Amino acid sequence: MEYEFLRDVTGGVKVRMSMGHEVVGHWFNEEVKDNLSLLDEVEQAVRTVKGSERSWQRTGHEYTLWLDGEEVMVRANQLEFSGDEMEDGMNYYDEESLSLCGVEDFLQVVAAYREFVQQR
């Protein structure tokens, strides 16, 4: 999972993620912004569920973050729909609406993001 951090003209941090993980970048850009306490909450949740069969979820304005001891899923809230809404033979394109990655990989991005934000 590759990523890049940039600053926009206002000084805000923007995250770009590699193909297949774009929604993780969207989560940082839309839900985290400069809210490092949200990252603290996620890191605490990882410690809480690690080694158990529990999971943790945080629903934001645009995206929901779900994690268990091994995997992190970021899903656009608009992706919630019942299967009856789709026509037969149609597939929902969700490359930029849903992403899965390992917890350790996600925590590496969290740490790098925190470091980048604090470099002002």
C-alpha positions in Angstrom: 0.0 0.0 0.0 1.7 3.2 -1.2 0.8 6.6 0.0 1.8 10.3 -0.4 1.1 13.3 1.8 0.8 16.8 0.3 -0.1 20.2 1.5 -2.7 22.3 -0.3 -2.5 26.1 -0.7 -4.2 26.6 2.7 -1.6 24.3 4.4 -4.1 21.4 4.8 -2.8 17.9 4.4 -4.1 15.8 1.6 -3.5 12.0 1.3 -3.1 10.1 -1.9 -3.2 6.3 -1.8 -2.2 3.7 -4.3 -4.9 2.1 -6.6 -7.2 -0.1 -4.6 -6.7 1.9 -1.4 -8.0 5.3 -2.6 -10.8 5.2 -0.1 -8.3 5.1 2.8 -6.9 8.4 1.6 -10.4 9.8 1.3 -11.1 8.7 4.9 -8.0 10.7 6.1 -9.0 13.7 3.9 -12.6 13.8 4.9 -12.8 12.4 8.4 -9.4 13.0 10.0 -8.2 16.2 8.5 -6.0 17.5 11.4 -8.0 15.7 14.1 -5.2 13.7 15.7 -7.5 12.7 18.5 -9.4 10.5 16.0 -6.1 8.8 15.2 -5.6 8.2 19.0 -9.1 6.7 19.2 -8.3 4.3 16.3 -5.0 3.3 17.7 -6.7 2.6 21.1 -9.4 0.6 19.3 -6.7 -1.5 17.6 -5.1 -2.3 21.0 -8.6 -3.2 22.4 -9.5 -5.7 19.7 -6.0 -7.2 19.1 -5.9 -10.8 20.1 -9.7 -11.1 20.4 -12.6 -11.8 18.2 -14.1 -8.3 18.8 -14.4 -5.6 16.2 -14.7 -1.8 16.4 -16.5 0.6 14.1 -16.6 4.4 13.8 -19.1 6.0 11.5 -18.1 9.4 10.2 -19.8 12.0 8.0 -18.7 10.4 4.8 -16.9 7.1 5.7 -17.1 4.3 8.2 -13.9 2.7 9.5 -14.3 -0.9 10.7 -11.5 -3.0 12.2 -10.8 -6.2 14.0 -7.5 -7.7 15.1 -6.2 -8.3 11.6 -8.0 -6.1 9.0 -9.2 -2.6 8.5 -12.1 -1.7 6.2 -13.0 1.8 5.1 -16.3 2.1 3.4 -18.2 5.1 2.0 -21.4 5.6 3.9 -23.3 6.0 0.6 -22.4 2.3 -0.2 -25.1 1.1 2.2 -27.9 -0.3 0.1 -29.8 -3.6 -0.1 -29.1 -6.1 -2.9 -32.6 -5.6 -4.2 -31.7 -2.2 -5.5 -29.4 -3.6 -8.2 -30.6 -4.9 -11.6 -29.7 -8.5 -12.4 -26.3 -8.9 -14.0 -25.1 -5.5 -12.7 -22.1 -5.1 -10.4 -21.6 -2.1 -8.2 -18.3 -0.4 -8.9 -16.8 0.2 -5.5 -13.1 0.6 -6.0 -13.2 4.1 -4.6 -15.9 3.4 -2.1 -14.5 0.4 -0.2 -11.0 -0.7 0.8 -9.5 -3.4 2.9 -6.0 -3.5 4.3 -4.1 -5.1 7.1 -4.1 -3.5 10.6 -0.3 -3.1 10.6 -0.2 -1.5 7.2 -2.9 0.9 8.3 -1.1 1.8 11.5 2.0 2.6 9.5 0.0 5.1 7.4 -1.5 6.6 10.7 2.0 7.1 12.1 3.3 8.6 8.9 0.3 10.9 8.7 0.7 12.1 12.3 4.4 12.8 11.7 3.7 14.7 8.5 1.0 16.8 10.1 3.3 17.7 13.0 6.0 19.0 10.7 4.5 22.4 10.1 
